[in-house]
């Protein structure tokens, strides 16, 4: 037998280890199921909590004005990218991220993209994306968004799809 064969046996888990891992995963899924069901049926927004008037609390101080002035052109260029929903993640280059976009793939893997969306002013497009308990509040918030705004697909890995 080759050295490669012995090496594979050493690094591959035994059937007992594989069975224990499978049992552990099933038990974890069963334990989390009640929480998953509960999350589908309850509101996850903090209800009836208005922020007190005044400045918002901040954990970090802003950068010195001199630094902002020195980097004003770079900040402006980056801001234009972000406002256009273009992001550069881990060397991807600037990519506009939106629902239904065509992704490049990663190392030969390309996953099926989600469908594009047709956002409407009332937020009816959210019905397939938000659980029923959160839908009214999500639609209320969506109605505050400017008409013509194209939402970002925040769940998309825009490199692999």
DSSP file (Angstrom, degrees, kcal/mol; ACC not computed):
  #  RESIDUE AA STRUCTURE BP1 BP2  ACC     N-H-->O    O-->H-N    N-H-->O    O-->H-N    TCO  KAPPA ALPHA  PHI   PSI    X-CA   Y-CA   Z-CA
    1    1 A X              0   0    0      0, 0.0     2,-0.1     0, 0.0     0, 0.0   0.000 360.0 360.0 360.0 148.2    0.0    0.0    0.0
    2    2 A X     >  -     0   0    0      1,-0.1     4,-1.6     4,-0.0     5,-0.1  -0.340 360.0-117.0 -81.8 162.7    1.1    3.5   -0.8
    3    3 A X  H  > S+     0   0    0      1,-0.2     4,-2.4     2,-0.2     5,-0.2   0.847 116.3  60.0 -63.5 -34.8    2.0    6.2    1.7
    4    4 A X  H  > S+     0   0    0      1,-0.2     4,-2.3     2,-0.2    -1,-0.2   0.898 102.5  52.1 -60.7 -41.5   -0.9    8.2    0.3
    5    5 A X  H  > S+     0   0    0      2,-0.2     4,-1.8     1,-0.2    -1,-0.2   0.929 111.3  45.9 -60.7 -47.3   -3.3    5.4    1.3
    6    6 A X  H  X S+     0   0    0     -4,-1.6     4,-2.0     1,-0.2    -1,-0.2   0.888 110.8  53.5 -64.6 -38.7   -2.1    5.3    4.9
    7    7 A X  H  X S+     0   0    0     -4,-2.4     4,-2.1     1,-0.2    -1,-0.2   0.912 107.4  51.0 -62.6 -42.6   -2.2    9.1    5.1
    8    8 A X  H  X S+     0   0    0     -4,-2.3     4,-1.7     1,-0.2    -1,-0.2   0.890 110.0  50.3 -61.6 -39.7   -5.8    9.2    4.0
    9    9 A X  H  < S+     0   0    0     -4,-1.8    -1,-0.2     1,-0.2    -2,-0.2   0.873 109.7  50.8 -66.7 -36.3   -6.7    6.6    6.6
   10   10 A X  H  < S+     0   0    0     -4,-2.0    -2,-0.2     1,-0.2    -1,-0.2   0.908 116.9  38.4 -68.3 -41.7   -5.0    8.6    9.3
   11   11 A X  H  < S+     0   0    0     -4,-2.1     2,-0.3    -5,-0.1    -1,-0.2   0.666  98.6  88.1 -88.1 -14.9   -6.8   11.9    8.5
   12   12 A X  S  < S-     0   0    0     -4,-1.7     2,-0.1    -5,-0.2     0, 0.0  -0.645  83.5-113.7 -85.3 141.0  -10.2   10.4    7.7
   13   13 A X        -     0   0    0     -2,-0.3    -1,-0.1     1,-0.1    -2,-0.1  -0.364  29.7-111.5 -71.9 150.5  -12.6   10.0   10.6
   14   14 A X     >  -     0   0    0      1,-0.1     4,-2.5    -2,-0.1     5,-0.2  -0.331  30.3-106.6 -72.5 161.1  -13.6    6.6   11.8
   15   15 A X  H  > S+     0   0    0      1,-0.2     4,-2.5     2,-0.2     5,-0.2   0.867 122.5  55.0 -56.3 -36.1  -17.2    5.4   11.2
   16   16 A X  H  > S+     0   0    0      2,-0.2     4,-2.5     1,-0.2    -1,-0.2   0.921 109.2  46.1 -64.0 -43.4  -17.8    5.8   15.0
   17   17 A X  H  > S+     0   0    0      2,-0.2     4,-2.5     1,-0.2    -2,-0.2   0.908 113.0  50.3 -65.3 -41.8  -16.6    9.5   14.9
   18   18 A X  H  X S+     0   0    0     -4,-2.5     4,-2.3     2,-0.2    -2,-0.2   0.907 111.3  48.2 -63.4 -41.6  -18.7   10.2   11.8
   19   19 A X  H  X S+     0   0    0     -4,-2.5     4,-2.7     2,-0.2    -2,-0.2   0.915 111.2  50.3 -64.8 -43.3  -21.8    8.7   13.5
   20   20 A X  H  X S+     0   0    0     -4,-2.5     4,-2.5     1,-0.2    -2,-0.2   0.909 111.3  49.1 -60.8 -41.8  -21.2   10.7   16.7
   21   21 A X  H  X S+     0   0    0     -4,-2.5     4,-2.3     2,-0.2    -2,-0.2   0.910 111.4  49.1 -63.1 -42.7  -20.9   13.9   14.6
   22   22 A X  H  X S+     0   0    0     -4,-2.3     4,-2.3     2,-0.2    -2,-0.2   0.919 111.8  48.4 -63.8 -44.2  -24.1   13.1   12.7
   23   23 A X  H  X S+     0   0    0     -4,-2.7     4,-2.6     1,-0.2     5,-0.2   0.917 110.5  52.2 -61.9 -43.7  -26.0   12.4   16.0
   24   24 A X  H  X S+     0   0    0     -4,-2.5     4,-2.4     1,-0.2    -2,-0.2   0.919 109.9  48.6 -58.8 -44.9  -24.6   15.7   17.5
   25   25 A X  H  X S+     0   0    0     -4,-2.3     4,-2.3     2,-0.2    -1,-0.2   0.905 111.8  48.7 -63.7 -41.9  -25.8   17.7   14.4
   26   26 A X  H  X S+     0   0    0     -4,-2.3     4,-2.5     2,-0.2    -1,-0.2   0.918 111.8  49.2 -64.2 -43.4  -29.3   16.1   14.6
   27   27 A X  H  X S+     0   0    0     -4,-2.6     4,-2.4     2,-0.2    -2,-0.2   0.914 110.5  50.9 -62.9 -42.7  -29.6   16.8   18.3
   28   28 A X  H  X S+     0   0    0     -4,-2.4     4,-1.9     2,-0.2    -1,-0.2   0.919 110.9  48.5 -61.6 -43.5  -28.5   20.4   17.8
   29   29 A X  H  X S+     0   0    0     -4,-2.3     4,-1.2     1,-0.2    -2,-0.2   0.917 111.8  49.2 -62.3 -43.5  -31.1   20.9   15.0
   30   30 A X  H  X S+     0   0    0     -4,-2.5     4,-0.6     1,-0.2     3,-0.2   0.880 110.6  50.7 -64.8 -37.5  -33.8   19.4   17.2
   31   31 A X  H  < S+     0   0    0     -4,-2.4     4,-0.4     1,-0.2     3,-0.3   0.868 113.0  45.4 -66.4 -35.8  -32.9   21.6   20.1
   32   32 A X  H  X S+     0   0    0     -4,-1.9     4,-2.3     1,-0.2    -1,-0.2   0.637  90.9  86.2 -84.5 -12.9  -33.0   24.7   17.9
   33   33 A X  H  X S+     0   0    0     -4,-1.2     4,-2.6     1,-0.2     5,-0.2   0.902  86.2  51.0 -57.6 -46.5  -36.3   23.9   16.2
   34   34 A X  H  X S+     0   0    0     -4,-0.6     4,-2.4    -3,-0.3    -1,-0.2   0.904 112.1  48.1 -59.6 -38.6  -38.6   25.4   18.9
   35   35 A X  H  > S+     0   0    0     -4,-0.4     4,-2.4     2,-0.2    -1,-0.2   0.897 110.7  51.4 -66.6 -39.4  -36.6   28.7   18.8
   36   36 A X  H  X S+     0   0    0     -4,-2.3     4,-1.3     2,-0.2    -2,-0.2   0.928 111.9  46.1 -62.5 -45.8  -36.8   28.7   15.0
   37   37 A X  H  X S+     0   0    0     -4,-2.6     4,-0.9     1,-0.2     3,-0.3   0.910 112.1  51.5 -63.3 -42.1  -40.6   28.1   15.1
   38   38 A X  H >X S+     0   0    0     -4,-2.4     3,-0.8    -5,-0.2     4,-0.7   0.896 106.4  54.2 -62.3 -40.8  -41.0   30.8   17.7
   39   39 A X  H 3< S+     0   0    0     -4,-2.4     3,-0.3     1,-0.2    -1,-0.2   0.803 103.7  56.8 -64.2 -29.3  -39.0   33.3   15.6
   40   40 A X  H 3< S+     0   0    0     -4,-1.3    93,-0.6    -3,-0.3    -1,-0.2   0.780 113.9  38.7 -70.1 -25.0  -41.4   32.7   12.7
   41   41 A X  H << S+     0   0    0     -4,-0.9     2,-0.3    -3,-0.8    -2,-0.2   0.377 105.1  68.3-112.2   3.0  -44.3   33.7   14.8
   42   42 A X  S  < S-     0   0    0     -4,-0.7     2,-0.3    -3,-0.3    92,-0.2  -0.904  82.0-104.2-126.3 156.9  -43.2   36.6   16.9
   43   43 A X        -     0   0    0     -2,-0.3     4,-0.1    90,-0.1    91,-0.1  -0.551  22.6-168.6 -74.5 133.4  -42.2   40.2   16.3
   44   44 A X        +     0   0    0     -2,-0.3     2,-0.2     2,-0.1    -1,-0.1   0.439  58.5  98.6-103.6  -1.2  -38.5   40.8   16.4
   45   45 A X  S    S-     0   0    0      1,-0.1     2,-0.8     0, 0.0    -2,-0.1  -0.558  85.2-111.5 -78.4 150.0  -38.7   44.6   16.4
   46   46 A X    >   -     0   0    0     -2,-0.2     3,-0.6     3,-0.1     2,-0.2  -0.759  43.3-139.9 -80.3 112.9  -38.5   46.4   19.6
   47   47 A X  T 3   -     0   0    0     -2,-0.8     3,-0.1     1,-0.2    -1,-0.0  -0.474  65.1  -3.2 -83.5 145.7  -42.1   47.7   20.0
   48   48 A X  T 3  S+     0   0    0     -2,-0.2     2,-0.6     1,-0.2    -1,-0.2   0.763  87.4 135.9  53.6  34.3  -43.1   51.1   21.2
   49   49 A X    <   -     0   0    0     -3,-0.6     2,-0.4     2,-0.0    -1,-0.2  -0.911  32.3-171.9-116.1 105.9  -39.6   52.3   22.1
   50   50 A X        -     0   0    0     -2,-0.6     2,-0.2    -3,-0.1     3,-0.1  -0.764  28.6-114.1 -94.8 140.7  -38.9   55.8   20.9
   51   51 A X        -     0   0    0     -2,-0.4     3,-0.1     1,-0.1     5,-0.0  -0.495  37.3-108.6 -69.6 139.5  -35.3   57.1   21.2
   52   52 A X        -     0   0    0     -2,-0.2    -1,-0.1     1,-0.1     0, 0.0  -0.350  42.2 -94.9 -65.5 151.1  -35.0   59.9   23.7
   53   53 A X  S    S+     0   0    0     -3,-0.1     2,-0.2     3,-0.0    -1,-0.1  -0.279  86.3  49.4 -64.1 154.0  -34.5   63.4   22.2
   54   54 A X  S    S-     0   0    0     -3,-0.1     2,-0.1     2,-0.0    -3,-0.0  -0.663  97.4 -17.7 114.6-170.3  -30.9   64.5   21.9
   55   55 A X        -     0   0    0     -2,-0.2     2,-0.2     1,-0.1    -3,-0.1  -0.370  67.0-111.7 -72.1 147.4  -27.7   63.1   20.5
   56   56 A X        -     0   0    0      1,-0.1     2,-0.2    -2,-0.1    -1,-0.1  -0.531  38.1-103.8 -74.6 146.3  -27.3   59.4   19.9
   57   57 A X        -     0   0    0     -2,-0.2     2,-0.4     2,-0.0    -1,-0.1  -0.481  39.7-163.3 -70.3 139.9  -24.9   57.7   22.2
   58   58 A X        -     0   0    0     -2,-0.2     3,-0.0     1,-0.1    -3,-0.0  -0.986  23.4-162.6-129.6 138.1  -21.6   56.8   20.6
   59   59 A X  S    S+     0   0    0     -2,-0.4     2,-0.4     1,-0.1    -1,-0.1   0.707  81.0  49.1 -85.2 -22.5  -18.9   54.4   21.7
   60   60 A X  S    S-     0   0    0      0, 0.0     2,-0.2     0, 0.0    -1,-0.1  -0.915  79.0-126.6-123.5 143.7  -16.2   56.0   19.4
   61   61 A X        -     0   0    0     -2,-0.4     3,-0.1     1,-0.1    -2,-0.0  -0.611  36.5-108.4 -80.9 147.2  -15.1   59.5   18.9
   62   62 A X        -     0   0    0     -2,-0.2    -1,-0.1     1,-0.1     3,-0.1  -0.270  43.0 -88.6 -68.5 162.7  -15.1   60.7   15.3
   63   63 A X        -     0   0    0      1,-0.1    -1,-0.1     2,-0.1     5,-0.0  -0.326  54.9 -85.9 -69.0 156.8  -11.8   61.3   13.5
   64   64 A X    >>  -     0   0    0      1,-0.1     4,-1.7    -3,-0.1     3,-0.8  -0.331  34.7-120.4 -62.2 145.6  -10.2   64.7   13.8
   65   65 A X  H 3> S+     0   0    0      1,-0.3     4,-2.6     2,-0.2     5,-0.2   0.861 112.3  60.6 -55.6 -39.0  -11.4   67.2   11.2
   66   66 A X  H 3> S+     0   0    0      1,-0.2     4,-2.2     2,-0.2    -1,-0.3   0.878 104.4  49.4 -59.5 -37.8   -7.8   67.6    9.9
   67   67 A X  H <> S+     0   0    0     -3,-0.8     4,-1.7     2,-0.2    -1,-0.2   0.917 110.4  50.1 -67.1 -43.1   -7.8   63.9    9.0
   68   68 A X  H  < S+     0   0    0     -4,-1.7    -2,-0.2     1,-0.2     7,-0.2   0.912 111.8  48.0 -61.5 -42.6  -11.1   64.2    7.2
   69   69 A X  H >< S+     0   0    0     -4,-2.6     3,-1.4     1,-0.2     4,-0.3   0.918 109.3  53.1 -64.4 -43.3   -9.9   67.2    5.2
   70   70 A X  H 3< S+     0   0    0     -4,-2.2     3,-0.2     1,-0.3    -1,-0.2   0.836 118.8  35.3 -61.9 -33.4   -6.7   65.5    4.2
   71   71 A X  T 3X S+     0   0    0     -4,-1.7     4,-2.7     1,-0.2    -1,-0.3   0.101  80.8 121.0-107.5  21.5   -8.6   62.4    2.9
   72   72 A X  H <> S+     0   0    0     -3,-1.4     4,-2.5     1,-0.2     5,-0.2   0.873  74.1  49.5 -56.2 -43.8  -11.6   64.3    1.5
   73   73 A X  H  > S+     0   0    0     -4,-0.3     4,-2.3    -3,-0.2    -1,-0.2   0.915 113.4  45.7 -65.5 -42.8  -11.2   63.1   -2.1
   74   74 A X  H  > S+     0   0    0      2,-0.2     4,-2.6     1,-0.2     5,-0.2   0.906 113.3  50.2 -65.9 -41.1  -10.8   59.4   -1.1
   75   75 A X  H  X S+     0   0    0     -4,-2.7     4,-2.6     1,-0.2    -2,-0.2   0.909 110.9  49.7 -63.3 -41.8  -13.8   59.7    1.2
   76   76 A X  H  X S+     0   0    0     -4,-2.5     4,-2.1    -5,-0.2    -2,-0.2   0.923 111.7  48.1 -62.8 -44.9  -15.9   61.3   -1.6
   77   77 A X  H  X S+     0   0    0     -4,-2.3     4,-1.7     2,-0.2    -2,-0.2   0.923 114.1  45.8 -63.5 -44.8  -14.9   58.5   -4.0
   78   78 A X  H  X S+     0   0    0     -4,-2.6     4,-2.5     1,-0.2    -1,-0.2   0.917 110.7  53.8 -63.6 -42.7  -15.7   55.8   -1.6
   79   79 A X  H  X S+     0   0    0     -4,-2.6     4,-2.7     1,-0.2     5,-0.2   0.892 105.6  53.4 -59.7 -40.9  -19.0   57.4   -0.6
   80   80 A X  H  X S+     0   0    0     -4,-2.1     4,-1.2     2,-0.2    -1,-0.2   0.897 109.6  48.9 -62.3 -40.0  -20.0   57.5   -4.3
   81   81 A X  H  <>S+     0   0    0     -4,-1.7     5,-2.8     2,-0.2     3,-0.4   0.954 113.2  46.1 -62.0 -49.5  -19.4   53.8   -4.6
   82   82 A X  H ><5S+     0   0    0     -4,-2.5     3,-1.7     1,-0.2    -2,-0.2   0.880 109.6  53.2 -65.2 -38.2  -21.4   53.0   -1.4
   83   83 A X  H 3<5S+     0   0    0     -4,-2.7    -1,-0.2     1,-0.3    -2,-0.2   0.787 108.6  51.3 -66.8 -25.5  -24.3   55.2   -2.4
   84   84 A X  T 3<5S-     0   0    0     -4,-1.2    -1,-0.3    -3,-0.4    -2,-0.2   0.285 120.8-113.0 -90.6   9.6  -24.4   53.4   -5.7
   85   85 A X  T < 5 +     0   0    0     -3,-1.7    12,-2.8     1,-0.2     2,-0.5   0.799  69.3 144.5  63.4  32.3  -24.5   50.0   -3.8
   86   86 A X  E   < -A   96   0A   0     -5,-2.8     2,-0.3    10,-0.3    10,-0.3  -0.883  24.2-179.5-102.7 131.9  -21.0   49.1   -5.1
   87   87 A X  E     -A   95   0A   0      8,-2.5     8,-2.3    -2,-0.5     2,-0.6  -0.956  24.5-149.6-132.3 148.6  -18.8   47.2   -2.7
   88   88 A X        -     0   0    0     -2,-0.3     2,-0.6     6,-0.2     3,-0.2  -0.927  24.4-178.2-118.4 102.1  -15.2   45.8   -2.9
   89   89 A X    >   -     0   0    0     -2,-0.6     3,-1.0     4,-0.5    -2,-0.0  -0.905  64.3 -25.4-110.2 119.2  -15.0   42.7   -0.7
   90   90 A X  T 3  S-     0   0    0     -2,-0.6    -1,-0.2     1,-0.3    -2,-0.0   0.870 127.7 -44.9  50.7  45.9  -11.7   40.8   -0.4
   91   91 A X  T 3  S+     0   0    0     -3,-0.2    -1,-0.3     1,-0.1     3,-0.1   0.694  99.2 133.2  78.1  19.3  -10.4   42.0   -3.7
   92   92 A X    <   -     0   0    0     -3,-1.0    -2,-0.1     1,-0.2     2,-0.1   0.705  64.2-126.1 -72.0 -18.2  -13.6   41.4   -5.7
   93   93 A X        -     0   0    0      2,-0.1     2,-0.5     0, 0.0    -4,-0.5  -0.165  53.1 -39.5  83.2 168.1  -13.3   44.8   -7.4
   94   94 A X  S    S+     0   0    0     -6,-0.2     2,-0.4    -8,-0.1    -6,-0.2  -0.528  70.1 179.1 -71.8 119.3  -16.2   47.2   -7.2
   95   95 A X  E     -A   87   0A   0     -8,-2.3    -8,-2.5    -2,-0.5     2,-0.6  -0.982  28.5-131.7-125.5 128.7  -19.4   45.2   -7.6
   96   96 A X  E     -A   86   0A   0     -2,-0.4     2,-0.5   -10,-0.3   -10,-0.3  -0.714  27.3-148.8 -79.3 122.4  -23.0   46.6   -7.6
   97   97 A X        +     0   0    0    -12,-2.8     2,-0.3    -2,-0.6    57,-0.1  -0.825  34.1 137.3-101.9 123.1  -25.0   44.4   -5.2
   98   98 A X    >   -     0   0    0     -2,-0.5     3,-1.5    54,-0.2    54,-0.2  -0.973  57.5 -74.6-155.0 164.9  -28.7   43.9   -5.9
   99   99 A X  T 3  S+     0   0    0     52,-0.7    18,-0.3    -2,-0.3    17,-0.2  -0.404 115.0  13.5 -63.5 136.1  -31.3   41.2   -5.9
  100  100 A X  T 3  S+     0   0    0     15,-0.3    16,-0.3     1,-0.2    -1,-0.2   0.568  89.0 154.1  78.2   9.5  -31.1   38.8   -8.9
  101  101 A X    <   -     0   0    0     -3,-1.5     2,-0.6    14,-0.1    -1,-0.2  -0.290  49.1-112.7 -70.5 156.8  -27.6   40.0  -10.0
  102  102 A X        -     0   0    0     11,-0.1     2,-0.2     2,-0.0    -1,-0.1  -0.817  33.8-153.7 -89.3 121.2  -25.2   37.7  -11.9
  103  103 A X        -     0   0    0     -2,-0.6    56,-0.1     8,-0.2    57,-0.1  -0.613  16.7-130.7 -95.3 156.8  -22.3   36.7   -9.8
  104  104 A X        -     0   0    0     54,-0.6    56,-0.2    -2,-0.2     2,-0.1   0.806  44.5-129.4 -74.8 -31.1  -18.8   35.8  -11.1
  105  105 A X        -     0   0    0     54,-2.0     2,-0.4    53,-0.2     5,-0.2  -0.272  13.1-106.0  96.2 168.5  -18.4   32.6   -9.1
  106  106 A X  B >  S-B  109   0B   0      3,-2.9     3,-2.0    54,-0.2    -1,-0.0  -0.970  83.3 -19.7-141.8 120.2  -15.5   31.6   -7.0
  107  107 A X  T 3  S-     0   0    0     -2,-0.4     3,-0.1     1,-0.3    -1,-0.1   0.870 129.6 -46.8  50.1  44.4  -13.0   28.9   -7.8
  108  108 A X  T 3  S+     0   0    0      1,-0.2     2,-0.5     0, 0.0    -1,-0.3   0.425 115.7 115.6  83.1  -1.1  -15.3   27.3  -10.4
  109  109 A X  B <   +B  106   0B   0     -3,-2.0    -3,-2.9     2,-0.0     2,-0.4  -0.882  34.4 171.7-106.1 130.2  -18.3   27.4   -8.1
  110  110 A X        -     0   0    0     -2,-0.5     2,-0.2    -5,-0.2    51,-0.2  -0.965  17.3-152.3-137.7 119.5  -21.4   29.5   -8.9
  111  111 A X        -     0   0    0     49,-2.8    -8,-0.2    -2,-0.4     2,-0.1  -0.591  33.0 -89.2 -93.6 153.9  -24.5   29.2   -6.8
  112  112 A X        -     0   0    0     -2,-0.2     2,-0.1     1,-0.1    -1,-0.1  -0.384  46.1-132.8 -62.7 128.4  -28.0   29.9   -8.0
  113  113 A X        -     0   0    0     -2,-0.1     3,-0.1     1,-0.1    -1,-0.1  -0.438  19.0-107.6 -81.3 156.9  -28.9   33.5   -7.5
  114  114 A X        -     0   0    0      1,-0.1    -1,-0.1    47,-0.1     2,-0.1  -0.295  46.3 -85.9 -73.4 167.5  -32.1   34.7   -6.0
  115  115 A X        -     0   0    0      1,-0.1   -15,-0.3   -16,-0.1   -14,-0.1  -0.368  43.5-106.6 -73.5 153.3  -34.8   36.3   -8.1
  116  116 A X        -     0   0    0    -16,-0.3     2,-0.3   -17,-0.2   -16,-0.2  -0.374  37.4-130.1 -71.5 162.2  -34.7   40.0   -8.8
  117  117 A X        -     0   0    0    -18,-0.3     2,-0.6    34,-0.1   -18,-0.1  -0.854  10.9-150.6-118.0 152.5  -37.3   42.1   -7.0
  118  118 A X        -     0   0    0     -2,-0.3     7,-0.1     7,-0.0     2,-0.1  -0.809  26.5-153.2-116.5  85.0  -39.8   44.7   -8.2
  119  119 A X        -     0   0    0     -2,-0.6     2,-0.3    30,-0.1    29,-0.1  -0.359   8.9-161.0 -65.3 136.0  -40.1   46.9   -5.1
  120  120 A X    >   -     0   0    0     -2,-0.1     3,-1.2     1,-0.1     5,-0.2  -0.776  30.2-110.4-112.7 161.6  -43.4   48.7   -4.9
  121  121 A X  T 3  S+     0   0    0     -2,-0.3    24,-0.1     1,-0.3    -1,-0.1   0.737 115.4  52.5 -66.4 -23.6  -44.1   51.8   -2.8
  122  122 A X  T 3  S-     0   0    0     21,-0.0    -1,-0.3    20,-0.0    21,-0.2   0.592 110.6-116.6 -88.9 -11.2  -46.3   49.9   -0.3
  123  123 A X    X   +     0   0    0     -3,-1.2     3,-1.6    19,-0.1     4,-0.2   0.693  68.0 140.3  85.3  19.1  -43.8   47.2    0.4
  124  124 A X  G >   +     0   0    0      1,-0.3     3,-1.7     2,-0.2     4,-0.3   0.789  64.6  69.8 -63.9 -25.2  -45.8   44.3   -1.0
  125  125 A X  G >  S+     0   0    0      1,-0.3     3,-0.6    -5,-0.2    -1,-0.3   0.692  88.3  65.8 -64.5 -17.4  -42.6   42.9   -2.4
  126  126 A X  G X> S+     0   0    0     -3,-1.6     4,-2.0     1,-0.2     3,-1.9   0.638  74.8  89.8 -78.1 -14.5  -41.5   42.1    1.2
  127  127 A X  G <4 S+     0   0    0     -3,-1.7    -1,-0.2     1,-0.3    -2,-0.1   0.822  90.7  43.1 -56.2 -35.4  -44.3   39.5    1.7
  128  128 A X  G <4 S+     0   0    0     -3,-0.6    -1,-0.3    -4,-0.3    -2,-0.1   0.532 119.9  43.7 -86.4  -5.4  -42.1   36.6    0.4
  129  129 A X  T <4 S+     0   0    0     -3,-1.9     2,-0.4    -4,-0.1    -2,-0.2   0.626 105.5  57.2-114.3 -18.6  -39.0   37.8    2.4
  130  130 A X  S  < S-     0   0    0     -4,-2.0    -1,-0.1     2,-0.0     5,-0.1  -0.928  84.2-110.4-121.7 138.9  -40.3   38.8    5.8
  131  131 A X    >>  -     0   0    0     -2,-0.4     4,-1.3     1,-0.1     3,-0.9  -0.302  35.9-107.8 -66.4 156.4  -42.1   36.6    8.3
  132  132 A X  H 3> S+     0   0    0      1,-0.3     4,-0.6     2,-0.2    -1,-0.1   0.780 115.9  56.9 -57.0 -33.3  -45.8   37.6    8.9
  133  133 A X  H 34 S+     0   0    0    -93,-0.6     4,-0.3     1,-0.2    -1,-0.3   0.855 115.3  36.3 -68.7 -34.2  -45.2   39.0   12.4
  134  134 A X  H <> S+     0   0    0     -3,-0.9     4,-2.5   -94,-0.2     5,-0.2   0.579  94.5  90.4 -93.1 -11.2  -42.6   41.5   11.2
  135  135 A X  H  X S+     0   0    0     -4,-1.3     4,-2.8     1,-0.2     5,-0.3   0.899  82.6  51.2 -59.0 -48.2  -44.3   42.3    7.8
  136  136 A X  H  X S+     0   0    0     -4,-0.6     4,-2.1     1,-0.2    -1,-0.2   0.921 115.0  43.0 -58.1 -43.1  -46.5   45.2    8.9
  137  137 A X  H  > S+     0   0    0     -4,-0.3     4,-2.4     2,-0.2    -1,-0.2   0.895 113.5  52.1 -69.3 -38.7  -43.5   47.1   10.6
  138  138 A X  H  X S+     0   0    0     -4,-2.5     4,-2.5     1,-0.2    -2,-0.2   0.910 111.2  47.3 -62.2 -41.8  -41.2   46.2    7.6
  139  139 A X  H  X S+     0   0    0     -4,-2.8     4,-2.0    -5,-0.2    -1,-0.2   0.886 109.7  53.4 -67.6 -38.1  -43.7   47.6    5.2
  140  140 A X  H  < S+     0   0    0     -4,-2.1     4,-0.4    -5,-0.3    -2,-0.2   0.934 112.1  45.0 -60.6 -45.0  -44.2   50.8    7.4
  141  141 A X  H >< S+     0   0    0     -4,-2.4     3,-1.6     1,-0.2     4,-0.4   0.909 109.7  55.5 -65.1 -41.7  -40.4   51.3    7.3
  142  142 A X  H >< S+     0   0    0     -4,-2.5     3,-1.8     1,-0.3    -1,-0.2   0.866  98.5  62.0 -60.3 -36.2  -40.3   50.6    3.6
  143  143 A X  T 3< S+     0   0    0     -4,-2.0    -1,-0.3     1,-0.3    -2,-0.2   0.677  97.3  59.8 -65.2 -15.1  -42.9   53.4    2.9
  144  144 A X  T <  S+     0   0    0     -3,-1.6    -1,-0.3    -4,-0.4     2,-0.2   0.610  86.8  96.8 -83.6 -13.5  -40.4   55.8    4.4
  145  145 A X  S <  S-     0   0    0     -3,-1.8     3,-0.1    -4,-0.4     4,-0.0  -0.528  88.1 -98.0 -80.9 143.1  -37.8   55.0    1.7
  146  146 A X    >   -     0   0    0     -2,-0.2     3,-1.6     1,-0.1    -1,-0.1  -0.261  43.6-101.5 -59.2 141.3  -37.6   57.2   -1.4
  147  147 A X  T 3  S+     0   0    0      1,-0.2    -1,-0.1    -4,-0.1     3,-0.1  -0.347 107.6  30.9 -61.3 144.4  -39.4   56.0   -4.5
  148  148 A X  T 3  S+     0   0    0      1,-0.3    -1,-0.2   -29,-0.1     2,-0.2   0.332  81.8 143.3  88.0  -7.7  -37.1   54.4   -7.0
  149  149 A X    <   -     0   0    0     -3,-1.6     2,-0.6     1,-0.1    -1,-0.3  -0.473  42.7-145.9 -67.3 133.7  -34.7   53.1   -4.4
  150  150 A X        -     0   0    0     -2,-0.2    -1,-0.1    -3,-0.1   -32,-0.0  -0.908  20.0-130.2-102.2 117.3  -33.3   49.7   -5.4
  151  151 A X        -     0   0    0     -2,-0.6   -52,-0.7     1,-0.1     2,-0.3  -0.298  14.7-120.3 -70.9 150.7  -32.7   47.5   -2.3
  152  152 A X        -     0   0    0    -54,-0.2     2,-1.3     1,-0.0   -54,-0.2  -0.673  17.9-126.9 -84.4 140.5  -29.5   45.7   -1.6
  153  153 A X    >   -     0   0    0     -2,-0.3     3,-1.4     1,-0.2   -55,-0.1  -0.732  30.8-179.5 -86.8  90.9  -29.6   41.9   -1.3
  154  154 A X  T 3  S+     0   0    0     -2,-1.3    -1,-0.2     1,-0.3    -2,-0.0   0.627  74.8  59.2 -71.3 -12.8  -27.8   41.8    2.1
  155  155 A X  T 3  S+     0   0    0     -3,-0.1     2,-0.4     2,-0.1    -1,-0.3   0.515  84.6 103.8 -90.9  -5.1  -28.0   38.0    2.2
  156  156 A X    <   -     0   0    0     -3,-1.4     2,-1.1     1,-0.0   -43,-0.0  -0.619  63.7-147.2 -85.7 130.9  -26.1   37.5   -1.1
  157  157 A X     >  -     0   0    0     -2,-0.4     4,-2.8     1,-0.1     3,-0.2  -0.833  21.1-164.2 -85.9  98.8  -22.5   36.4   -1.2
  158  158 A X  T  4 S+     0   0    0     -2,-1.1   -54,-0.6     1,-0.2   -53,-0.2   0.504  78.5  57.0 -75.7  -1.3  -21.8   38.4   -4.3
  159  159 A X  T  4 S+     0   0    0    -56,-0.1   -54,-2.0   -55,-0.1    -1,-0.2   0.892 124.1  17.5 -86.0 -48.4  -18.6   36.6   -5.1
  160  160 A X  T  4        0   0    0     -3,-0.2   -49,-2.8   -56,-0.2   -54,-0.2   0.594 360.0 360.0-100.5 -12.2  -19.9   33.0   -5.3
  161  161 A X     <        0   0    0     -4,-2.8    -3,-0.2   -51,-0.2   -47,-0.1   0.430 360.0 360.0  93.5 360.0  -23.7   33.7   -5.7
